[in-house]
């Protein structure tokens, strides 16, 4: 969690999350996360061979996926 609060991991003022952050947050497997990227369901960028996700994109993804699910 400390890593999420570190402002050095920001892009244009937005927090960046890596695969491990998202796997824990979404409670999905690495393969499922890879499928989301491949299918274009979640935006990401690669830096030095590592995938990163903007927190605002992740929040939008969660809202879009679970809107109306109770």
Secondary structure as GFF3:
##gff-version 3
##sequence-region A 1 70
A	DSSP	alpha_helix	2	5	.	.	.	ID=ss1
A	DSSP	three_ten_helix	7	9	.	.	.	ID=ss2
A	DSSP	beta_strand	10	11	.	.	.	ID=ss3
A	DSSP	beta_strand	14	18	.	.	.	ID=ss4
A	DSSP	alpha_helix	19	26	.	.	.	ID=ss5
A	DSSP	alpha_helix	30	38	.	.	.	ID=ss6
A	DSSP	beta_strand	45	47	.	.	.	ID=ss7
A	DSSP	beta_strand	50	54	.	.	.	ID=ss8
A	DSSP	alpha_helix	55	66	.	.	.	ID=ss9
###
